[in-house]
Amino acid sequence: MLNKPPAVILPVLGAVEDFGTMPRRGLLFILSSPSGAGKTTLSRHLLAADDALNLSVSATTRPPRTGERDGVDYHFVGVDVFGEMVASGAMLEHAKVFDNLYGSPRAPVEDALAAGRDVLFDVDWQGAQQIKLAMQGDVVSVFILPPSVATLEGRLKSRAQDDDATVARRMAKAMDEISHWREYDYVLVNDDLDKCATQLAAILTAERLRLHRRNSGLDGFVAGLESDKGL
C-alpha cells in the first residue's frame, strides 16, 4: 500500500545521497498543512526527486474524485470495511475529516521501516499525533505554513470545485490546523515553492543520517575499521 505518484512540473532536485551501501532503519516523514498551503505539490516534488522515498497510500470512505484511481491515490473502501480495519489494529492512524474517514494501513509501513525504506505521510495534525504515539523515534514531522491567510483563501477558491460555503468551512478547518504548528519537529513557510522543496529535501537527508537510524550499518563498518588496524 505504498506508491509513487507521477513526476510533477517543478524541476527535480539534485540527487539525494545513496544510502544503499550501509544498512539503516527507515523513517516516517510526515507532512501536514492546512488545505491549500501546497503540501500535496511539495509531496509530489519530493517523491519525484527521491527514489528512496515512497508514499503511504491512505484508505478512505469518501468517493473517488474525477481522475483518482483506487490503490494509487487512495484505497477507497466502505464504512464497514474501514471500521473492521480500525478494530483489528490494521490502521496506523485514522481520523474523520469533513464527514469522511481516512486512515493509514499499518502493515506496509512497518515492513518498509524494517527494510530500510522511507515512507511519506500526507496527513493532518490528528494523524500526525497518532503516528508519533505509535511509532515513537521513527517519525520526522514537518508542518507547512502558507505565506498569508489571503493566499490560502485564494488557493482554495481557485480550485473551482467547491461552493462558497464549503470554502468557508475549509478555511475554518485550515485555521484550526495551523494552531497545531508547534507540535511538529520542523515548520516551513511555503512562500516560494522551489525553496520550500529544497528545504524539505535537506531535512530528509539530515534525518537519514541520525545515529540511531544507522547503528546497525555503522556497527559493522566500524568493526571493519578496527579489524583493519588490528584494534
N, CA, C and O of each residue as an XYZ file, in Angstrom:
924
protein
N       0.802     -1.194      0.000
C       0.000      0.000      0.000
C       0.845      1.257      0.000
O       0.412      2.306      0.478
N       2.062      1.150     -0.542
C       2.904      2.314     -0.747
C       2.958      2.574     -2.237
O       2.877      1.645     -3.041
N       3.095      3.823     -2.601
C       3.005      4.117     -4.018
C       3.814      5.339     -4.390
O       4.096      6.194     -3.549
N       4.193      5.417     -5.681
C       4.874      6.583     -6.229
C       3.961      7.276     -7.232
O       3.575      6.660     -8.226
N       3.601      8.541     -7.002
C       2.804      9.266     -7.993
C       3.674      9.714     -9.152
O       4.901      9.655     -9.062
N       3.063     10.159    -10.234
C       3.858     10.641    -11.364
C       4.631     11.904    -11.012
O       4.283     12.614    -10.069
N       5.684     12.178    -11.780
C       6.501     13.375    -11.566
C       5.675     14.629    -11.807
O       4.653     14.591    -12.493
N       6.125     15.739    -11.238
C       5.413     17.000    -11.390
C       6.227     17.969    -12.224
O       7.344     17.660    -12.639
N       5.662     19.148    -12.468
C       6.280     20.109    -13.371
C       7.555     20.721    -12.800
O       8.465     21.060    -13.555
N       7.634     20.866    -11.483
C       8.785     21.524    -10.881
C      10.087     20.838    -11.267
O      10.092     19.624    -11.471
N      11.190     21.573    -11.374
C      12.468     20.940    -11.671
C      12.879     19.996    -10.561
O      12.678     20.294     -9.383
N      13.454     18.856    -10.927
C      13.843     17.851     -9.940
C      15.075     18.316     -9.191
O      16.008     18.863     -9.780
N      15.068     18.091     -7.879
C      16.210     18.463     -7.060
C      17.427     17.619     -7.407
O      17.322     16.612     -8.108
N      18.572     18.040     -6.912
C      19.775     17.245     -7.075
C      19.619     15.897     -6.416
O      18.835     15.751     -5.478
N      20.342     14.921     -6.885
C      20.210     13.560     -6.388
C      20.493     13.496     -4.893
O      21.451     14.090     -4.398
N      19.644     12.767     -4.194
C      19.849     12.542     -2.770
C      20.942     11.497     -2.612
O      21.078     10.600     -3.444
N      21.727     11.617     -1.534
C      22.829     10.675     -1.329
C      22.363      9.229     -1.418
O      21.225      8.908     -1.076
N      23.253      8.366     -1.879
C      22.946      6.950     -1.969
C      23.193      6.307     -0.606
O      24.339      6.157     -0.182
N      22.117      5.932      0.074
C      22.247      5.332      1.393
C      22.210      3.808      1.317
O      22.205      3.135      2.348
N      22.185      3.262      0.103
C      22.050      1.828     -0.031
C      23.289      1.050      0.347
O      23.205     -0.165      0.523
N      24.441      1.696      0.479
C      25.665      0.975      0.784
C      25.799      0.639      2.266
O      26.643     -0.183      2.625
N      25.008      1.237      3.124
C      25.083      0.963      4.549
C      23.679      0.745      5.101
O      22.830      1.626      4.975
N      23.418     -0.408      5.708
C      22.076     -0.687      6.224
C      21.645      0.338      7.264
O      22.459      0.810      8.058
N      20.386      0.671      7.253
C      19.823      1.571      8.252
C      18.334      1.290      8.381
O      17.738      0.616      7.540
N      17.746      1.815      9.442
C      16.302      1.703      9.612
C      15.637      2.843      8.856
O      16.155      3.960      8.819
N      14.492      2.558      8.257
C      13.766      3.582      7.545
C      13.146      4.592      8.497
O      13.203      4.422      9.714
N      12.562      5.633      7.945
C      11.888      6.644      8.758
C      10.535      6.989      8.150
O      10.275      6.735      6.974
N       9.681      7.576      8.987
C       8.368      8.033      8.556
C       8.403      9.550      8.481
O       8.594     10.222      9.495
N       8.222     10.085      7.294
C       8.346     11.520      7.040
C       6.945     12.091      6.891
O       6.284     11.876      5.876
N       6.495     12.821      7.908
C       5.134     13.359      7.932
C       5.109     14.798      7.441
O       5.875     15.638      7.913
N       4.229     15.075      6.497
C       3.961     16.445      6.062
C       2.513     16.791      6.400
O       1.588     16.063      6.041
N       2.333     17.904      7.088
C       0.993     18.392      7.401
C       0.903     19.868      7.046
O       1.903     20.586      7.053
N      -0.296     20.302      6.739
C      -0.528     21.722      6.451
C      -2.021     21.940      6.330
O      -2.771     20.979      6.162
N      -2.468     23.180      6.410
C      -3.864     23.441      6.068
C      -4.080     23.214      4.577
O      -3.154     23.364      3.780
N      -5.294     22.854      4.207
C      -5.612     22.670      2.799
C      -5.329     23.944      2.022
O      -5.766     25.026      2.415
N      -4.597     23.821      0.916
C      -4.268     24.973      0.095
C      -2.895     25.561      0.341
O      -2.517     26.531     -0.317
N      -2.128     24.990      1.286
C      -0.802     25.532      1.596
C       0.301     24.963      0.704
O       1.454     25.379      0.810
N      -0.039     24.017     -0.174
C       0.939     23.483     -1.115
C       1.540     22.158     -0.724
O       2.499     21.711     -1.353
N       1.009     21.520      0.290
C       1.569     20.258      0.781
C       1.574     19.158     -0.270
O       2.561     18.435     -0.410
N       0.482     19.029     -1.006
C       0.403     17.953     -1.998
C       1.428     18.155     -3.112
O       2.081     17.198     -3.528
N       1.578     19.386     -3.598
C       2.575     19.672     -4.633
C       3.987     19.402     -4.114
O       4.811     18.822     -4.820
N       4.260     19.818     -2.893
C       5.577     19.582     -2.298
C       5.841     18.089     -2.125
O       6.954     17.621     -2.365
N       4.832     17.350     -1.715
C       4.985     15.898     -1.554
C       5.343     15.239     -2.882
O       6.241     14.399     -2.945
N       4.642     15.621     -3.930
C       4.895     15.025     -5.244
C       6.283     15.394     -5.757
O       6.963     14.579     -6.380
N       6.689     16.622     -5.490
C       8.019     17.051     -5.906
C       9.095     16.255     -5.180
O      10.062     15.804     -5.793
N       8.924     16.084     -3.876
C       9.898     15.336     -3.090
C       9.964     13.878     -3.540
O      11.053     13.311     -3.635
N       8.833     13.278     -3.813
C       8.796     11.887     -4.269
C       9.439     11.727     -5.645
O      10.138     10.746     -5.899
N       9.200     12.694     -6.529
C       9.782     12.627     -7.868
C      11.298     12.767     -7.830
O      11.997     12.236     -8.693
N      11.811     13.488     -6.820
C      13.246     13.750     -6.729
C      13.999     12.680     -5.967
O      15.230     12.674     -5.982
N      13.300     11.778     -5.303
C      13.952     10.853     -4.367
C      13.403      9.445     -4.532
O      12.286      9.150     -4.107
N      14.197      8.579     -5.151
C      13.757      7.206     -5.397
C      13.674      6.366     -4.125
O      13.053      5.303     -4.125
N      14.296      6.836     -3.035
C      14.302      6.065     -1.790
C      13.074      6.351     -0.926
O      12.937      5.792      0.163
N      12.184      7.217     -1.405
C      11.007      7.618     -0.630
C       9.741      7.159     -1.342
O       9.602      7.330     -2.553
N       8.811      6.568     -0.571
C       7.537      6.131     -1.121
C       6.387      6.703     -0.312
O       6.516      6.966      0.883
N       5.267      6.889     -0.984
C       4.090      7.463     -0.345
C       3.234      6.380      0.288
O       2.972      5.344     -0.323
N       2.800      6.630      1.523
C       1.813      5.756      2.158
C       0.443      6.103      1.580
O      -0.029      7.231      1.721
N      -0.172      5.154      0.947
C      -1.477      5.385      0.330
C      -2.564      5.168      1.375
O      -2.707      4.069      1.910
N      -3.317      6.201      1.661
C      -4.344      6.135      2.698
C      -5.589      5.399      2.205
O      -5.876      5.334      1.010
N      -6.305      4.855      3.170
C      -7.644      4.327      2.898
C      -8.656      5.403      3.257
O      -8.445      6.162      4.203
N      -9.748      5.475      2.513
C     -10.776      6.483      2.790
C     -12.158      5.958      2.418
O     -12.312      5.104      1.544
N     -13.152      6.499      3.110
C     -14.527      6.132      2.796
C     -15.182      7.115      1.834
O     -16.317      6.895      1.411
N     -14.488      8.195      1.479
C     -15.097      9.149      0.544
C     -15.043      8.599     -0.875
O     -14.160      7.803     -1.194
N     -15.979      9.013     -1.736
C     -15.972      8.527     -3.122
C     -14.815      9.132     -3.905
O     -14.351     10.222     -3.570
N     -14.345      8.450     -4.934
C     -13.246      8.990     -5.745
C     -13.661     10.261     -6.473
O     -14.803     10.398     -6.911
N     -12.713     11.191     -6.595
C     -12.920     12.374     -7.408
C     -12.494     12.066     -8.844
O     -11.853     11.049     -9.107
N     -12.850     12.940     -9.748
C     -12.507     12.731    -11.152
C     -11.010     12.538    -11.322
O     -10.213     13.364    -10.875
N     -10.633     11.445    -11.969
C      -9.229     11.173    -12.246
C      -8.513     10.363    -11.181
O      -7.411      9.873    -11.427
N      -9.110     10.205    -10.001
C      -8.459      9.436     -8.939
C      -8.607      7.939     -9.196
O      -9.628      7.477     -9.707
N      -7.559      7.191     -8.829
C      -7.541      5.751     -9.065
C      -7.404      5.003     -7.751
O      -6.607      5.372     -6.889
N      -8.191      3.951     -7.613
C      -8.134      3.124     -6.419
C      -6.781      2.423     -6.326
O      -6.310      1.835     -7.299
N      -6.157      2.490     -5.140
C      -4.858      1.874     -4.937
C      -3.695      2.749     -5.334
O      -2.546      2.426     -5.034
N      -3.973      3.856     -6.006
C      -2.927      4.796     -6.423
C      -3.036      6.092     -5.631
O      -2.093      6.497     -4.951
N      -4.203      6.741     -5.725
C      -4.426      7.971     -4.960
C      -4.908      7.655     -3.547
O      -4.441      8.249     -2.575
N      -5.839      6.722     -3.442
C      -6.361      6.241     -2.168
C      -6.800      4.796     -2.345
O      -6.945      4.307     -3.466
N      -7.009      4.123     -1.219
C      -7.740      2.864     -1.211
C      -9.158      3.219     -0.809
O      -9.412      3.562      0.346
N     -10.072      3.140     -1.742
C     -11.446      3.533     -1.494
C     -12.220      2.330     -0.947
O     -12.397      1.325     -1.637
N     -12.679      2.449      0.306
C     -13.344      1.337      0.972
C     -14.653      1.824      1.585
O     -14.865      3.023      1.768
N     -15.532      0.858      1.899
C     -16.777      1.191      2.557
C     -16.580      1.445      4.045
O     -15.535      1.121      4.608
N     -17.586      2.023      4.669
C     -17.505      2.335      6.096
C     -17.312      1.074      6.925
O     -16.553      1.081      7.894
N     -17.989     -0.006      6.556
C     -17.875     -1.251      7.315
C     -16.458     -1.814      7.240
O     -15.899     -2.235      8.252
N     -15.886     -1.822      6.049
C     -14.518     -2.329      5.882
C     -13.525     -1.470      6.662
O     -12.615     -1.987      7.310
N     -13.712     -0.170      6.592
C     -12.835      0.745      7.331
C     -12.914      0.463      8.833
O     -11.894      0.404      9.519
N     -14.137      0.292      9.329
C     -14.315      0.002     10.753
C     -13.649     -1.289     11.175
O     -13.087     -1.371     12.267
N     -13.705     -2.304     10.320
C     -13.054     -3.577     10.621
C     -11.539     -3.426     10.688
O     -10.889     -4.051     11.526
N     -10.976     -2.602      9.814
C      -9.535     -2.370      9.820
C      -9.104     -1.666     11.103
O      -8.072     -2.001     11.683
N      -9.891     -0.695     11.541
C      -9.576      0.008     12.784
C      -9.677     -0.943     13.972
O      -8.789     -0.965     14.825
N     -10.745     -1.724     14.033
C     -10.978     -2.628     15.161
C      -9.903     -3.701     15.277
O      -9.573     -4.134     16.381
N      -9.358     -4.131     14.148
C      -8.345     -5.191     14.154
C      -6.933     -4.661     14.357
O      -5.985     -5.443     14.421
N      -6.776     -3.334     14.460
C      -5.445     -2.755     14.630
C      -4.669     -2.630     13.341
O      -3.454     -2.431     13.366
N      -5.353     -2.745     12.207
C      -4.676     -2.694     10.908
C      -4.409     -1.271     10.438
O      -3.766     -1.072      9.408
N      -4.896     -0.279     11.180
C      -4.655      1.116     10.836
C      -3.609      1.719     11.771
O      -3.700      1.575     12.990
N      -2.638      2.379     11.204
C      -1.631      3.080     11.991
C      -2.211      4.358     12.589
O      -1.870      4.737     13.709
N      -3.080      5.014     11.845
C      -3.797      6.194     12.306
C      -5.082      6.295     11.509
O      -5.202      5.751     10.412
N      -6.041      7.007     12.090
C      -7.281      7.239     11.362
C      -7.972      8.464     11.933
O      -7.750      8.823     13.090
N      -8.801      9.103     11.133
C      -9.500     10.310     11.560
C     -10.709     10.535     10.670
O     -10.791     10.011      9.559
N     -11.653     11.330     11.183
C     -12.811     11.745     10.411
C     -12.604     13.175      9.970
O     -12.381     14.054     10.802
N     -12.674     13.425      8.662
C     -12.453     14.748      8.101
C     -13.586     15.060      7.124
O     -13.775     14.351      6.136
N     -14.330     16.114      7.403
C     -15.448     16.507      6.532
C     -16.382     15.338      6.218
O     -16.712     15.086      5.060
N     -16.799     14.638      7.259
C     -17.787     13.551      7.165
C     -17.265     12.287      6.500
O     -18.040     11.367      6.239
N     -15.974     12.223      6.222
C     -15.388     11.019      5.645
C     -14.265     10.501      6.539
O     -13.659     11.270      7.285
N     -13.992      9.214      6.464
C     -12.949      8.583      7.268
C     -11.681      8.390      6.436
O     -11.742      8.028      5.261
N     -10.535      8.638      7.066
C      -9.237      8.458      6.424
C      -8.328      7.685      7.377
O      -8.432      7.836      8.595
N      -7.447      6.867      6.833
C      -6.521      6.134      7.692
C      -5.345      5.578      6.919
O      -5.395      5.443      5.696
N      -4.267      5.250      7.658
C      -3.038      4.718      7.052
C      -2.859      3.258      7.442
O      -2.665      2.968      8.623
N      -2.916      2.329      6.492
C      -2.689      0.917      6.793
C      -1.318      0.690      7.433
O      -0.321      1.256      6.985
N      -1.270     -0.136      8.477
C      -0.070     -0.323      9.284
C       0.971     -1.259      8.653
O       2.158     -0.934      8.644
N       0.549     -2.400      8.135
C       1.486     -3.451      7.729
C       2.538     -2.993      6.722
O       3.722     -3.244      6.945
N       2.161     -2.326      5.612
C       3.187     -1.934      4.641
C       4.179     -0.918      5.203
O       5.330     -0.872      4.770
N       3.745     -0.113      6.156
C       4.640      0.871      6.771
C       5.685      0.174      7.634
O       6.872      0.490      7.549
N       5.256     -0.764      8.454
C       6.197     -1.487      9.314
C       7.178     -2.303      8.485
O       8.354     -2.404      8.836
N       6.706     -2.884      7.390
C       7.597     -3.649      6.507
C       8.647     -2.737      5.885
O       9.812     -3.120      5.779
N       8.253     -1.543      5.476
C       9.187     -0.608      4.854
C      10.265     -0.172      5.839
O      11.442     -0.124      5.482
N       9.882      0.145      7.069
C      10.855      0.557      8.078
C      11.901     -0.521      8.306
O      13.098     -0.236      8.338
N      11.453     -1.751      8.464
C      12.368     -2.853      8.732
C      13.325     -3.087      7.572
O      14.450     -3.545      7.770
N      12.874     -2.769      6.357
C      13.700     -2.970      5.169
C      14.580     -1.763      4.859
O      15.309     -1.768      3.867
N      14.518     -0.722      5.706
C      15.345      0.456      5.482
C      14.789      1.417      4.456
O      15.531      2.232      3.906
N      13.482      1.337      4.183
C      12.852      2.246      3.235
C      12.108      3.341      3.985
O      11.638      3.128      5.103
N      12.003      4.511      3.370
C      11.357      5.663      3.989
C       9.951      5.848      3.423
O       9.705      5.607      2.241
N       9.034      6.281      4.290
C       7.630      6.412      3.913
C       7.161      7.839      4.183
O       7.365      8.379      5.271
N       6.533      8.434      3.182
C       5.999      9.793      3.291
C       4.514      9.736      3.627
O       3.753      8.989      3.013
N       4.110     10.544      4.622
C       2.707     10.641      5.020
C       2.191     12.045      4.759
O       2.813     13.030      5.156
N       1.064     12.128      4.097
C       0.351     13.389      3.878
C      -0.886     13.331      4.760
O      -1.947     12.884      4.326
N      -0.743     13.792      6.023
C      -1.824     13.660      6.990
C      -2.042     14.974      7.741
O      -1.203     15.873      7.692
N      -3.181     15.075      8.436
C      -3.447     16.259      9.245
C      -2.817     16.086     10.628
O      -2.146     15.088     10.888
N      -3.039     17.071     11.519
C      -2.384     17.030     12.826
C      -2.852     15.852     13.664
O      -2.080     15.317     14.460
N      -4.101     15.439     13.497
C      -4.598     14.291     14.251
C      -3.854     13.016     13.854
O      -3.438     12.231     14.706
N      -3.696     12.828     12.538
C      -2.963     11.667     12.058
C      -1.511     11.696     12.500
O      -0.942     10.673     12.882
N      -0.916     12.890     12.443
C       0.480     13.022     12.869
C       0.654     12.621     14.322
O       1.614     11.927     14.657
N      -0.252     13.041     15.187
C      -0.171     12.685     16.609
C      -0.270     11.186     16.809
O       0.489     10.615     17.592
N      -1.188     10.546     16.119
C      -1.367      9.103     16.268
C      -0.143      8.335     15.787
O       0.278      7.369     16.423
N       0.428      8.764     14.666
C       1.618      8.081     14.145
C       2.785      8.247     15.105
O       3.529      7.295     15.343
N       2.957      9.445     15.660
C       4.038      9.672     16.623
C       3.886      8.768     17.838
O       4.868      8.187     18.302
N       2.670      8.642     18.358
C       2.435      7.796     19.519
C       2.713      6.330     19.207
O       3.230      5.593     20.047
N       2.365      5.916     17.993
C       2.514      4.509     17.623
C       3.946      4.133     17.258
O       4.376      3.011     17.526
N       4.693      5.065     16.646
C       5.989      4.708     16.069
C       7.182      5.382     16.753
O       8.328      5.100     16.404
N       6.934      6.248     17.700
C       7.980      6.848     18.520
C       9.112      7.448     17.685
O       8.877      8.363     16.895
N      10.351      6.938     17.854
C      11.531      7.542     17.235
C      11.663      7.372     15.743
O      12.636      7.850     15.160
N      10.714      6.703     15.097
C      10.790      6.522     13.646
C      10.235      7.713     12.873
O      10.341      7.756     11.647
N       9.645      8.681     13.573
C       8.887      9.754     12.920
C       9.680     11.054     12.842
O      10.344     11.449     13.800
N       9.599     11.716     11.678
C      10.069     13.083     11.482
C       8.882     13.859     10.927
O       8.318     13.477      9.902
N       8.498     14.944     11.594
C       7.288     15.664     11.183
C       7.604     17.093     10.758
O       8.416     17.778     11.380
N       6.943     17.529      9.683
C       7.135     18.871      9.127
C       5.771     19.504      8.890
O       4.883     18.884      8.305
N       5.609     20.744      9.349
C       4.369     21.472      9.115
C       4.635     22.578      8.103
O       5.614     23.315      8.217
N       3.753     22.686      7.110
C       3.887     23.690      6.052
C       2.864     24.803      6.282
O       1.659     24.555      6.327
N       3.365     26.036      6.429
C       2.504     27.204      6.598
C       2.364     27.964      5.279
O       3.310     28.009      4.493
N       1.199     28.561      5.027
C       1.055     29.441      3.856
C       1.699     30.789      4.156
O       1.881     31.122      5.327
N       2.053     31.578      3.139
C       2.641     32.895      3.395
C       1.657     33.884      3.996
O       2.070     34.827      4.669
N       0.348     33.687      3.764
C      -0.664     34.581      4.321
C      -2.027     33.904      4.250
O      -2.222     32.949      3.498
N      -2.967     34.413      5.043
C      -4.333     33.896      5.016
C      -4.981     34.203      3.664
O      -5.726     33.381      3.130
N      -4.700     35.379      3.114
C      -5.279     35.751      1.816
C      -4.821     34.802      0.716
O      -5.608     34.417     -0.150
N      -3.546     34.429      0.754
C      -3.028     33.478     -0.236
C      -3.713     32.129     -0.097
O      -4.074     31.497     -1.091
N      -3.888     31.693      1.144
C      -4.541     30.412      1.400
C      -5.967     30.409      0.870
O      -6.376     29.465      0.193
N      -6.733     31.464      1.173
C      -8.117     31.538      0.716
C      -8.193     31.613     -0.807
O      -9.087     31.031     -1.421
N      -7.249     32.332     -1.407
C      -7.224     32.428     -2.861
C      -6.974     31.085     -3.521
O      -7.573     30.774     -4.551
N      -6.090     30.287     -2.933
C      -5.810     28.962     -3.491
C      -7.027     28.060     -3.397
O      -7.318     27.304     -4.323
N      -7.744     28.139     -2.274
C      -8.932     27.310     -2.124
C     -10.013     27.706     -3.123
O     -10.672     26.839     -3.698
N     -10.199     29.000     -3.335
C     -11.214     29.464     -4.278
C     -10.841     29.133     -5.718
O     -11.716     28.879     -6.547
N      -9.537     29.134     -6.018
C      -9.096     28.904     -7.399
C      -9.299     27.465     -7.852
O      -9.231     27.176     -9.047
N      -9.544     26.570     -6.922
C      -9.746     25.170     -7.295
C     -11.053     24.968     -8.059
O     -11.194     24.025     -8.838
N     -12.002     25.868     -7.821
C     -13.285     25.853     -8.557
C     -14.029     24.532     -8.407
O     -14.802     24.149     -9.285
N     -13.798     23.832     -7.290
C     -14.503     22.576     -7.054
C     -15.566     22.725     -5.967
O     -16.463     21.889     -5.856
N     -15.470     23.784     -5.167
C     -16.351     23.921     -4.010
C     -17.121     25.243     -4.060
O     -16.653     26.225     -4.636
N     -18.313     25.251     -3.446
C     -19.083     26.488     -3.354
C     -18.534     27.342     -2.206
O     -17.643     26.911     -1.475
N     -19.073     28.553     -2.058
C     -18.560     29.487     -1.050
C     -18.681     28.933      0.369
O     -17.791     29.129      1.196
N     -19.781     28.245      0.642
C     -19.979     27.692      1.986
C     -18.914     26.648      2.305
O     -18.415     26.582      3.429
N     -18.570     25.832      1.308
C     -17.545     24.803      1.511
C     -16.183     25.438      1.693
O     -15.389     24.991      2.521
N     -15.906     26.491      0.914
C     -14.629     27.195      1.067
C     -14.512     27.792      2.467
O     -13.451     27.729      3.088
N     -15.609     28.371      2.960
C     -15.606     28.956      4.296
C     -15.357     27.890      5.357
O     -14.630     28.120      6.324
N     -15.963     26.727      5.167
C     -15.751     25.635      6.116
C     -14.307     25.152      6.064
O     -13.717     24.838      7.098
N     -13.743     25.092      4.880
C     -12.350     24.660      4.748
C     -11.396     25.703      5.342
O     -10.352     25.341      5.883
N     -11.733     26.957      5.251
C     -10.899     27.989      5.864
C     -10.906     27.860      7.385
O      -9.867     28.002      8.029
N     -12.081     27.589      7.956
C     -12.164     27.393      9.406
C     -11.337     26.188      9.829
O     -10.644     26.220     10.847
N     -11.420     25.128      9.036
C     -10.626     23.932      9.309
C      -9.134     24.242      9.186
O      -8.322     23.752      9.971
N      -8.784     25.058      8.196
C      -7.382     25.415      7.980
C      -6.803     26.166      9.175
O      -5.671     25.908      9.584
N      -7.567     27.081      9.725
C      -7.076     27.854     10.861
C      -6.912     26.966     12.091
O      -5.992     27.162     12.886
N      -7.795     26.002     12.244
C      -7.633     25.039     13.339
C      -6.368     24.213     13.144
O      -5.628     23.955     14.094
N      -6.132     23.804     11.905
C      -4.916     23.021     11.597
C      -3.668     23.840     11.916
O      -2.728     23.321     12.518
N      -3.647     25.090     11.528
C      -2.485     25.948     11.761
C      -2.179     26.078     13.256
O      -1.018     26.226     13.637
N      -3.200     26.023     14.095
C      -2.993     26.192     15.534
C      -2.127     25.089     16.142
O      -1.673     25.221     17.278
N      -1.895     24.013     15.409
C      -1.103     22.888     15.921
C       0.347     22.900     15.434
O       1.039     21.892     15.577
N       0.819     23.987     14.874
C       2.142     24.016     14.260
C       3.270     23.720     15.243
O       4.301     23.177     14.847
N       3.091     24.069     16.519
C       4.159     23.860     17.496
C       4.401     22.385     17.811
O       5.402     22.055     18.447
N       3.525     21.507     17.390
C       3.641     20.086     17.700
C       4.571     19.348     16.737
O       4.744     18.135     16.860
N       5.165     20.053     15.792
C       5.975     19.419     14.749
C       7.470     19.643     14.983
O       7.875     20.570     15.685
N       8.277     18.768     14.376
C       9.733     18.877     14.508
C      10.279     20.063     13.716
O      11.216     20.731     14.153
N       9.692     20.319     12.557
C      10.125     21.400     11.672
C       8.899     22.155     11.176
O       7.833     21.565     10.997
N       9.049     23.466     10.953
C       7.977     24.280     10.381
C       8.566     25.117      9.251
O       9.548     25.833      9.444
N       7.955     25.019      8.066
C       8.411     25.770      6.894
C       7.282     26.664      6.390
O       6.108     26.304      6.475
N       7.651     27.839      5.862
C       6.682     28.738      5.240
C       6.808     28.591      3.728
O       7.875     28.832      3.163
N       5.734     28.200      3.085
C       5.753     27.964      1.641
C       5.481     29.265      0.885
O       4.435     29.427      0.257
N       6.446     30.191      0.960
C       6.324     31.429      0.201
C       7.018     31.340     -1.154
O       6.836     32.202     -2.014
N       7.810     30.297     -1.332
C       8.485     30.024     -2.606
C       8.581     28.513     -2.734
O       9.258     27.862     -1.939
N       7.905     27.951     -3.733
C       7.772     26.502     -3.838
C       9.120     25.805     -4.005
O       9.372     24.795     -3.348
N       9.988     26.324     -4.869
C      11.295     25.691     -5.077
C      12.133     25.721     -3.803
O      12.775     24.731     -3.451
N      12.123     26.864     -3.114
C      12.897     26.975     -1.873
C      12.386     26.005     -0.815
O      13.170     25.339     -0.140
N      11.070     25.932     -0.678
C      10.485     25.056      0.322
C      10.783     23.590      0.013
O      11.050     22.804      0.922
N      10.737     23.223     -1.262
C      11.057     21.853     -1.654
C      12.509     21.519     -1.350
O      12.812     20.405     -0.922
N      13.411     22.473     -1.566
C      14.823     22.261     -1.256
C      15.026     22.082      0.242
O      15.812     21.235      0.667
N      14.322     22.874      1.043
C      14.423     22.744      2.497
C      13.915     21.388      2.969
O      14.505     20.780      3.862
N      12.833     20.914      2.378
C      12.307     19.594      2.734
C      13.327     18.495      2.443
O      13.536     17.596      3.257
N      13.952     18.579      1.283
C      14.955     17.579      0.915
C      16.132     17.600      1.880
O      16.676     16.549      2.217
N      16.528     18.786      2.325
C      17.635     18.906      3.278
C      17.285     18.270      4.623
O      18.117     17.600      5.233
N      16.052     18.483      5.081
C      15.606     17.874      6.333
C      15.639     16.357      6.228
O      16.118     15.677      7.135
N      15.135     15.834      5.131
C      15.089     14.389      4.938
C      16.495     13.790      4.926
O      16.735     12.756      5.548
N      17.416     14.432      4.225
C      18.791     13.937      4.164
C      19.425     13.922      5.553
O      20.049     12.934      5.939
N      19.269     15.012      6.304
C      19.862     15.089      7.641
C      19.276     14.038      8.578
O      20.006     13.422      9.354
N      17.959     13.829      8.509
C      17.326     12.865      9.399
C      17.747     11.432      9.075
O      17.818     10.594      9.973
N      18.023     11.146      7.824
C      18.506      9.813      7.457
C      19.879      9.517      8.065
O      20.236      8.358      8.277
N      20.634     10.562      8.340
C      21.985     10.397      8.868
C      22.031     10.339     10.390
O      23.115     10.190     10.954
N      20.909     10.449     11.068
C      20.914     10.370     12.528
C      21.439      9.013     12.989
O      21.157      7.976     12.387
N      22.207      9.051     14.068
C      22.920      7.862     14.529
C      21.990      6.700     14.828
O      22.298      5.565     14.464
N      20.863      6.949     15.481
C      20.009      5.829     15.898
C      19.387      5.098     14.713
O      18.916      3.971     14.865
N      19.377      5.723     13.534
C      18.856      5.037     12.351
C      19.952      4.269     11.609
O      19.651      3.446     10.744
N      21.204      4.527     11.934
C      22.320      3.931     11.198
C      23.166      3.006     12.056
O      24.209      2.524     11.612
N      22.723      2.756     13.281
C      23.532      1.959     14.200
C      23.936      0.600     13.636
O      25.096      0.198     13.734
N      22.965     -0.108     13.040
C      23.257     -1.457     12.552
C      24.317     -1.439     11.466
O      25.198     -2.299     11.443
N      24.241     -0.459     10.558
C      25.243     -0.385      9.498
C      26.584      0.108     10.006
O      27.629     -0.394      9.592
N      26.564      1.094     10.905
C      27.819      1.653     11.417
C      28.550      0.676     12.317
O      29.781      0.671     12.344
N      27.824     -0.150     13.055
C      28.485     -1.147     13.901
C      29.414     -2.030     13.072
O      30.568     -2.252     13.439
N      28.895     -2.531     11.951
C      29.712     -3.377     11.094
C      30.842     -2.620     10.429
O      31.950     -3.138     10.286
N      30.555     -1.372     10.018
C      31.576     -0.566      9.351
C      32.737     -0.260     10.290
O      33.900     -0.403      9.911
N      32.424      0.162     11.516
C      33.476      0.489     12.476
C      34.230     -0.764     12.900
O      35.440     -0.714     13.120
N      33.530     -1.881     13.016
C      34.215     -3.134     13.344
C      35.248     -3.479     12.264
O      36.332     -3.986     12.553
N      34.876     -3.187     11.009
C      35.831     -3.421      9.933
C      37.039     -2.510     10.006
O      38.162     -2.935      9.737
N      36.810     -1.246     10.372
C      37.929     -0.323     10.548
C      38.859     -0.794     11.657
O      40.080     -0.775     11.508
N      38.271     -1.215     12.766
C      39.082     -1.686     13.890
C      39.848     -2.939     13.529
O      40.989     -3.123     13.954
N      39.216     -3.809     12.736
C      39.885     -5.040     12.318
C      41.059     -4.742     11.393
O      42.106     -5.381     11.493
N      40.892     -3.775     10.493
C      41.962     -3.390      9.564
C      43.186     -2.886     10.291
O      44.315     -3.087      9.843
N      42.959     -2.219     11.433
C      44.078     -1.636     12.204
C      44.547     -2.567     13.326
O      45.451     -2.229     14.091
N      43.923     -3.734     13.409
C      44.327     -4.661     14.446
C      43.946     -4.233     15.831
O      44.599     -4.620     16.801
N      42.871     -3.418     15.954
C      42.456     -2.927     17.266
C      41.622     -3.956     18.022
O      41.193     -3.698     19.147
